[in-house]
Amino acid sequence: MDSAAHDAIPQEDFLETSGPNEAGLVTQRFFAFNTAITLQAFADERTCLAAFERVREDARRFERLFSRTLPHSDIARVNAAGGSAVEIAPDTAKLLECALAYCADSAGRFDITMGTAVQLWDLRRAVIPSQDALREAIGHVDWRGVRVWEDGGRHLAQINDPQAAIDVGGIAKGWIADSFTQTLIEEGLENFLINLGGNVVAHGEKPGGAPWNIGIRDPREEGAIIGALPIRNASTVTSGIYERCCEVDGKFYHHILSPETGMPVQTDVAGVTVVADRSIDAEGYSTTLLALGTAQGLAFARKHPAIRKAIFVTRDSNVIES
């Protein structure tokens, strides 16, 4: 998940609340999953703050369950189990089951067992792994070796290959954003916006019946947008090759890796924005479409009704909509 910093304030301690403004919008910002999260809602302040508090509590719990690096997380314990079954939380089981469904739907172009290859890369420090190391890591990539099941009320997970490693970073934010959505609805909010590090959920509408206008990120330039979409009850996610990247010896590297080679996927696409009813669909499909490239990606999008709209920005700056 992408990193975000805030001047001199530890991320886990940062909390900023503002509003209600003249339109009645209450806003709260905090950090979790190494990224910035913004919650906005049109409702009375007390209802908003109670709902936002529940979301923050959920965020801390999910971080403890899903992190690949926290040693006592469910994901870390499954990775360290040497092929043995591990009891996991119900939420972890739900996330893994959803993730495996996307692995199957993408014919393996999205694979949650890429952890062995992902951990070899450090694009922030321009660390590029050797081909020998990647070949060894890719030998342990196969989502079909992950099992998730329930036994007597206990949820269990297992990786058949003791040297394989799960990394849910490519889909967890979408699942979490959908969970946050359900929490806010349960707390009585109807008209709200969630921005979880670029995973945007727009629920309901603005006062007077206007839709939320969601900026479509330009994957080539941080902070820039290529347009805006009016959205009600939907999520938008942009995946781009320039989100995390580096150049070494004149060669460009990005963070979306091929399960076949462990190297960055070869694609004519700089980024893809997907609009879907659920944020997990928007996130899961955006990465798949980017890896497929424009022609195959457009064909894939047309065959998947969960994709409301897909906007491709090619590396030569063309914008193509499904």
Beta strands, then each sheet from edge to edge (+ up, - down):
strand 1: 15-18
strand 2: 25-32
strand 3: 35-42
strand 4: 86-88
strand 5: 146-151
strand 6: 154-159
strand 7: 192-196
strand 8: 199-203
strand 9: 212-217
strand 10: 225-231
strand 11: 234-240
strand 12: 245-248
strand 13: 251-254
strand 14: 269-276
strand 15: 307-314
strand 16: 319-321
sheet 1: 1+ 2- 3+ 7- 8+ 11- 14+ 15- 16+
sheet 2: 4+ 6- 5+
sheet 3: 9+ 10-
sheet 4: 12+ 13-
end
